[in-house]
Amino acid sequence: MFPEASGGNHESTCSSFGRPSGDDGDHSRGRPRPLRSRHLAAVRGRHLRRAELRPRLSDRQRRLPGERGVFGRHRASSFTNIGLAYKQDLTDQFSVALIFETAYGAAVNYRNADAAYPLTAAIGEFDAELSGNAITALARYEFGNGFSVHGGLRYVTMSGEINFATGGQTLTYEDSSDLGYLVGVAYEIPDIALRASLTYNSATTHNNAIGASVAPVPGIGPSAAATGEYDMPQSVNLDFQTGVAEGTLVLASLRWAEWTETAINTRSALGTIDYDNDVWTWSAGVARRLNEDFAILGRVTYERATGEPASNLAPTDGQVGFSIAGIYDIGNARITAGLNYTHLGDATTETIGARFSDNYAIGAGLRVGFSF
C-alpha cells in the first residue's frame, strides 16, 4: 500500500520566470516549473486517479545596495494544478494508461511593487502567467523476468498571458501544441518492493500566436504576431525504490532537464525567457506503513544553486524542498494528502543588484485513486 513507484509523486512547485540580461539587450531567463505524473502503468489492475495541488509563494522582500528596510514587495501568484489518469491491464504482461496533467506552470505578479522599483518604473506594473498541459498515452510491456519497457506519445499545449498596466495592454499567447514521446525501461523484484526505472522524455516545439487587447504600445508590445519557435526541454528521469525492512520503503530519484535549449521570445517589454543552465533535481525519501490501511511518506528535494545573478522575474537560485504525505486505503480507494515546504535560494538580481532572501513556497496536494 505504498506509492506505486519512487517517482510516483506529483512534483509541483510555483515558480516565477524571466531574467533581464545585460549582455544581449532585453533578454530574460528563468523557467516554468515542470509538474510531473509518472509510473501509473506500474499499478496493477484498472486504476483511476485525480490529483490537485495548490502551491503558494511567499512575499519577497528586496533591498537595493545601501537601502535600509524594504524597498518593495512582490508576490508570485498562486495556482492550482489538476491531473486525471486512467490505467488498464489488457493482459498479464501488457497495460496501457491515459494521463492528463499540468506539465508546466509559472506565474508572477508585480501589481503591488513599489512605484520607484526600477523594473516597474521602466515598464509599469504587470502580471504574467505561462502554462502547459499534457495528454500522455502510455503503454507498458513486462517480459516476466523482472524487466519491462514503457513508452508512449505526449501531446503538450503551451499558452500564456501578460497584463501590462501601461496602455491597458493584455497580450494573450494562444495555444500552441506539439506531439512528443517518452520511452523507458524498468526492473522490478516484487518480493522486496524493488523497482528501478529510466525514462526519456523528448522535447516539444511551440510557436504561440499573440493577440493584443489594444494596438501595440511603444515600449510594451507586441513587436510581432507570434513568439517564433521555441522548445520545451527534453529530460531524463531515473527513479529507484526498495524495501529495507518490513513495512519500510526508501525512495530516490534524479531528473535532468535541458533548459539551456529553451528560449521563449515574449515579443514584449519582458523580452526573451532563456536559460543559462540545465537543471538537475535530486530527491530522496522514506515511506512507512503504520497499519494495514495507513502509511506515511517523507521526501527531500534539492536543486543546486548556480551562484549567478538572477532577475526580478526569477529572483531565486536553487531550492530545497520538504514534503510529507499520508496515504489511506479504504475499500478500492486510495487517498493521498500531503504538504510541501520549499526554501527558495537567495539571489541578487542583475543590473540593479536587488537582493532577494528568505523566500519560500508552500503547497498542499490531494490525490484520490480507485482500483477496480
C-alpha positions as CSV (number, residue, x, y, z in Angstrom):
1,M,0.0,0.0,0.0
2,F,2.9,2.3,-0.7
3,P,3.1,4.8,-3.6
4,E,3.3,2.9,-6.8
5,A,6.9,3.9,-7.6
6,S,9.7,6.0,-6.4
7,G,8.8,8.8,-8.8
8,G,5.1,8.4,-8.5
9,N,4.5,11.8,-6.9
10,H,3.2,15.0,-8.5
11,E,6.3,17.1,-8.1
12,S,4.9,20.6,-8.1
13,T,6.1,24.0,-7.0
14,C,5.4,27.5,-8.0
15,S,7.9,29.4,-10.0
16,S,8.2,32.9,-11.3
17,F,10.1,33.4,-14.6
18,G,12.3,35.6,-16.7
19,R,15.6,37.4,-16.1
20,P,16.7,40.6,-17.7
21,S,20.1,40.3,-19.2
22,G,22.7,43.0,-19.8
23,D,24.6,41.0,-22.4
24,D,22.1,40.9,-25.2
25,G,19.6,43.7,-24.8
26,D,16.1,43.0,-23.5
27,H,16.5,39.3,-22.7
28,S,15.2,37.3,-19.8
29,R,15.7,33.9,-18.3
30,G,14.1,31.6,-15.6
31,R,12.0,28.5,-16.0
32,P,8.4,27.4,-15.8
33,R,8.4,24.6,-13.2
34,P,7.7,21.2,-14.6
35,L,4.8,19.3,-13.0
36,R,5.0,15.6,-13.5
37,S,3.0,12.4,-13.1
38,R,4.9,9.2,-13.5
39,H,4.7,5.4,-13.3
40,L,0.9,4.9,-13.3
41,A,1.5,2.0,-15.6
42,A,3.2,0.2,-12.7
43,V,-0.1,-0.1,-10.8
44,R,-1.9,-3.5,-11.1
45,G,-5.4,-3.7,-12.5
46,R,-7.7,-0.9,-13.6
47,H,-7.0,2.4,-11.9
48,L,-8.4,5.9,-12.0
49,R,-6.9,8.8,-10.1
50,R,-7.3,12.6,-9.7
51,A,-4.8,14.9,-8.2
52,E,-4.9,18.6,-7.2
53,L,-2.1,20.8,-5.8
54,R,-2.3,24.4,-4.6
55,P,1.1,26.0,-4.1
56,R,1.5,29.5,-2.6
57,L,4.7,31.5,-2.8
58,S,5.7,33.9,0.0
59,D,6.1,37.7,-0.3
60,R,9.6,38.6,-1.3
61,Q,11.4,41.4,0.4
62,R,14.0,43.2,-1.7
63,R,16.6,45.9,-0.9
64,L,18.8,47.9,-3.2
65,P,22.5,48.3,-2.2
66,G,22.7,50.9,0.5
67,E,19.0,51.0,1.1
68,R,17.5,50.3,4.6
69,G,14.4,48.3,5.1
70,V,12.0,47.0,2.5
71,F,12.1,48.8,-0.9
72,G,9.2,46.9,-2.5
73,R,7.1,43.8,-2.4
74,H,6.4,41.1,-4.9
75,R,4.2,38.1,-4.7
76,A,4.3,35.3,-7.2
77,S,0.8,34.2,-8.0
78,S,-0.7,31.0,-6.5
79,F,-2.2,28.5,-8.9
80,T,-3.9,25.1,-8.9
81,N,-2.8,22.0,-10.8
82,I,-5.2,19.3,-11.7
83,G,-4.5,15.9,-13.1
84,L,-6.5,12.9,-14.2
85,A,-5.3,9.4,-15.1
86,Y,-6.7,6.0,-16.1
87,K,-4.8,2.8,-16.3
88,Q,-6.0,-0.6,-17.7
89,D,-4.3,-4.1,-17.7
90,L,-5.0,-5.7,-21.1
91,T,-3.1,-8.9,-20.4
92,D,-0.9,-10.2,-17.6
93,Q,2.0,-8.5,-19.4
94,F,0.6,-5.6,-21.3
95,S,-1.0,-2.5,-19.8
96,V,-2.0,1.0,-21.1
97,A,-2.6,4.3,-19.4
98,L,-4.0,7.7,-20.4
99,I,-2.9,10.7,-18.3
100,F,-3.9,14.4,-18.3
101,E,-1.8,16.8,-16.3
102,T,-0.5,20.3,-15.9
103,A,3.0,19.8,-17.3
104,Y,4.5,23.3,-16.8
105,G,3.4,26.3,-14.7
106,A,4.8,29.7,-13.9
107,A,3.2,32.9,-12.6
108,V,4.5,36.3,-11.4
109,N,2.7,39.4,-10.2
110,Y,4.2,42.9,-10.0
111,R,0.9,44.7,-9.4
112,N,1.9,45.5,-5.8
113,A,5.5,46.6,-6.5
114,D,6.9,49.9,-5.2
115,A,6.5,52.5,-7.9
116,A,10.1,53.5,-7.5
117,Y,11.4,50.0,-8.2
118,P,13.5,50.1,-11.4
119,L,11.6,47.4,-13.3
120,T,8.1,48.7,-12.7
121,A,9.4,52.3,-13.0
122,A,10.5,51.4,-16.6
123,I,7.5,49.4,-17.9
124,G,4.8,49.9,-15.2
125,E,3.0,47.3,-13.2
126,F,2.3,43.9,-14.7
127,D,1.4,40.3,-14.1
128,A,2.2,37.2,-16.2
129,E,1.3,33.6,-16.4
130,L,2.6,30.7,-18.5
131,S,1.1,27.2,-18.5
132,G,1.4,23.9,-20.4
133,N,-1.0,21.0,-20.3
134,A,-0.1,17.5,-21.5
135,I,-2.1,14.4,-22.5
136,T,0.0,11.2,-22.4
137,A,-0.9,7.8,-23.9
138,L,1.4,5.3,-22.3
139,A,1.9,1.6,-22.7
140,R,4.0,-0.9,-20.7
141,Y,5.1,-4.5,-21.5
142,E,6.5,-6.9,-18.9
143,F,8.9,-9.6,-20.0
144,G,8.2,-11.8,-17.0
145,N,11.8,-11.8,-15.7
146,G,11.6,-8.5,-13.8
147,F,12.3,-6.3,-16.8
148,S,9.7,-4.2,-18.6
149,V,9.7,-1.4,-21.2
150,H,7.3,1.5,-21.4
151,G,6.7,4.3,-23.9
152,G,4.1,6.5,-25.4
153,L,3.1,9.8,-27.0
154,R,2.7,13.1,-25.2
155,Y,0.7,16.0,-26.6
156,V,1.8,19.2,-25.0
157,T,-0.1,22.5,-25.3
158,M,1.6,25.8,-24.2
159,S,-0.2,29.1,-23.6
160,G,0.2,32.3,-21.6
161,E,-0.9,35.9,-20.8
162,I,0.8,39.1,-19.8
163,N,-1.2,42.0,-18.4
164,F,0.5,45.4,-18.5
165,A,-0.9,48.4,-16.6
166,T,0.8,50.7,-19.2
167,G,-1.6,51.4,-22.0
168,G,-4.0,48.8,-20.6
169,Q,-2.3,46.2,-22.8
170,T,-3.0,42.5,-22.4
171,L,-1.0,40.0,-24.5
172,T,-2.6,36.6,-25.0
173,Y,-0.4,33.8,-26.1
174,E,-2.7,31.4,-28.0
175,D,-2.5,27.6,-27.6
176,S,0.4,26.0,-29.4
177,S,0.6,22.2,-29.4
178,D,3.2,19.6,-30.4
179,L,3.5,15.8,-30.1
180,G,6.4,14.4,-28.2
181,Y,7.2,10.9,-26.9
182,L,8.7,9.1,-24.0
183,V,10.5,5.7,-23.8
184,G,11.9,3.8,-20.8
185,V,13.0,0.6,-19.2
186,A,12.4,-0.7,-15.7
187,Y,13.4,-3.6,-13.5
188,E,11.5,-5.0,-10.5
189,I,11.8,-7.5,-7.7
190,P,8.3,-7.5,-6.2
191,D,9.3,-9.6,-3.1
192,I,11.5,-6.8,-1.8
193,A,9.4,-3.9,-3.4
194,L,12.4,-3.0,-5.6
195,R,11.8,-1.0,-8.7
196,A,14.3,0.9,-10.8
197,S,13.3,2.8,-13.9
198,L,14.9,5.1,-16.5
199,T,12.6,7.3,-18.7
200,Y,13.5,9.7,-21.5
201,N,11.0,12.5,-22.5
202,S,11.5,14.2,-25.8
203,A,11.4,18.0,-26.3
204,T,8.4,19.6,-27.9
205,T,8.4,22.6,-30.2
206,H,5.9,25.5,-30.0
207,N,5.1,28.8,-31.7
208,N,2.3,30.9,-30.0
209,A,0.3,33.4,-32.0
210,I,0.0,36.6,-29.9
211,G,-3.3,38.5,-29.5
212,A,-3.4,42.1,-28.1
213,S,-6.2,43.9,-26.4
214,V,-5.2,47.2,-27.9
215,A,-2.9,48.4,-30.7
216,P,0.8,47.8,-30.0
217,V,2.0,50.1,-27.2
218,P,5.5,51.6,-27.7
219,G,8.0,50.0,-25.3
220,I,5.4,47.4,-24.2
221,G,4.5,45.5,-27.3
222,P,3.7,43.3,-29.0
223,S,6.5,43.7,-31.5
224,A,5.4,40.7,-33.6
225,A,2.4,38.5,-34.3
226,A,3.9,35.3,-32.8
227,T,6.7,34.2,-30.4
228,G,8.6,32.3,-33.0
229,E,9.5,28.6,-32.5
230,Y,10.9,27.5,-29.1
231,D,11.4,24.1,-27.4
232,M,10.2,22.9,-24.1
233,P,13.1,20.8,-22.8
234,Q,13.9,17.1,-23.2
235,S,14.5,15.3,-19.9
236,V,15.6,12.1,-18.3
237,N,14.2,10.6,-15.1
238,L,16.0,8.0,-13.0
239,D,13.8,6.5,-10.2
240,F,14.5,3.9,-7.6
241,Q,12.8,2.3,-4.6
242,T,13.4,-0.7,-2.4
243,G,12.1,-2.2,0.8
244,V,14.7,-2.1,3.6
245,A,12.6,-3.6,6.4
246,E,9.1,-4.9,7.0
247,G,6.7,-2.1,6.1
248,T,9.5,0.4,5.2
249,L,10.5,1.7,1.7
250,V,13.3,4.0,0.7
251,L,12.8,6.2,-2.4
252,A,15.2,8.2,-4.6
253,S,15.1,10.0,-8.0
254,L,17.2,12.1,-10.2
255,R,16.0,14.3,-13.1
256,W,17.9,16.2,-15.8
257,A,16.1,18.7,-18.0
258,E,17.9,20.6,-20.8
259,W,16.6,24.1,-20.1
260,T,19.6,25.7,-22.0
261,E,17.8,24.8,-25.3
262,T,14.7,26.8,-24.3
263,A,14.2,30.5,-25.4
264,I,10.7,32.0,-25.4
265,N,10.5,35.4,-27.0
266,T,7.6,37.2,-25.4
267,R,7.7,40.0,-28.1
268,S,7.1,42.4,-25.3
269,A,8.9,44.6,-22.7
270,L,9.8,41.4,-20.9
271,G,12.0,40.3,-23.7
272,T,13.1,36.7,-24.2
273,I,12.9,34.0,-21.5
274,D,16.1,31.9,-21.9
275,Y,18.3,29.8,-19.6
276,D,22.0,29.6,-18.7
277,N,22.0,26.2,-17.0
278,D,20.4,22.8,-17.4
279,V,18.6,21.7,-14.2
280,W,19.4,18.6,-12.1
281,T,16.8,17.7,-9.5
282,W,17.6,15.2,-6.7
283,S,15.0,13.6,-4.4
284,A,15.1,11.1,-1.6
285,G,12.5,9.8,0.9
286,V,11.2,7.1,3.2
287,A,7.7,5.6,3.3
288,R,6.5,3.7,6.4
289,R,3.4,1.6,6.7
290,L,1.8,2.1,10.1
291,N,-1.0,-0.4,9.8
292,E,-2.9,-2.2,7.0
293,D,-4.7,0.9,5.9
294,F,-2.4,3.8,6.6
295,A,1.1,4.8,5.6
296,I,3.2,8.0,5.7
297,L,5.8,9.3,3.3
298,G,8.6,11.9,3.8
299,R,10.7,13.3,1.0
300,V,13.5,15.9,0.4
301,T,14.1,17.5,-3.0
302,Y,17.2,19.5,-3.9
303,E,18.3,21.7,-6.8
304,R,21.8,23.2,-6.7
305,A,22.3,27.0,-6.7
306,T,24.4,28.3,-9.6
307,G,25.6,31.5,-7.8
308,E,24.8,33.5,-10.9
309,P,22.9,36.9,-10.9
310,A,19.1,36.4,-11.0
311,S,16.4,38.9,-12.0
312,N,13.1,40.4,-10.9
313,L,11.2,37.8,-12.9
314,A,13.1,34.9,-11.3
315,P,14.8,36.2,-8.2
316,T,15.8,32.8,-6.7
317,D,18.8,30.5,-7.1
318,G,18.4,26.8,-6.3
319,Q,15.9,25.2,-3.8
320,V,15.5,22.7,-1.0
321,G,12.0,21.2,-0.5
322,F,10.5,19.1,2.2
323,S,7.3,17.0,1.7
324,I,5.2,14.8,4.0
325,A,2.1,12.8,3.0
326,G,-0.4,10.4,4.4
327,I,-1.7,7.5,2.3
328,Y,-5.0,5.9,3.4
329,D,-6.6,2.9,1.8
330,I,-10.4,2.4,2.1
331,G,-12.1,-0.2,0.1
332,N,-11.0,0.1,-3.5
333,A,-9.9,3.7,-3.0
334,R,-6.5,5.2,-2.0
335,I,-6.4,8.8,-0.7
336,T,-3.1,10.6,-0.5
337,A,-2.8,14.1,1.1
338,G,0.4,16.0,1.6
339,L,2.1,19.2,2.3
340,N,5.3,20.7,0.8
341,Y,7.6,23.5,2.1
342,T,10.3,24.7,-0.3
343,H,13.0,27.1,0.6
344,L,14.0,29.1,-2.4
345,G,17.6,30.0,-2.7
346,D,18.8,33.6,-2.1
347,A,19.7,35.6,-5.2
348,T,20.9,39.1,-6.3
349,T,19.4,40.5,-9.4
350,E,21.3,41.6,-12.5
351,T,21.8,45.3,-13.4
352,I,20.2,46.8,-10.3
353,G,21.6,44.4,-7.7
354,A,18.5,44.0,-5.6
355,R,18.8,41.2,-3.0
356,F,16.0,38.6,-2.6
357,S,16.3,36.4,0.5
358,D,14.4,34.2,3.0
359,N,11.8,33.2,0.4
360,Y,9.7,30.0,0.3
361,A,6.8,28.2,-1.3
362,I,4.1,26.2,0.4
363,G,1.9,23.7,-1.4
364,A,-0.9,21.3,-0.4
365,G,-1.9,18.3,-2.5
366,L,-4.7,15.8,-2.7
367,R,-4.8,12.6,-4.8
368,V,-7.6,10.1,-5.0
369,G,-7.2,6.8,-6.8
370,F,-9.7,3.9,-7.5
371,S,-8.7,0.3,-8.4
372,F,-11.5,-1.8,-9.9
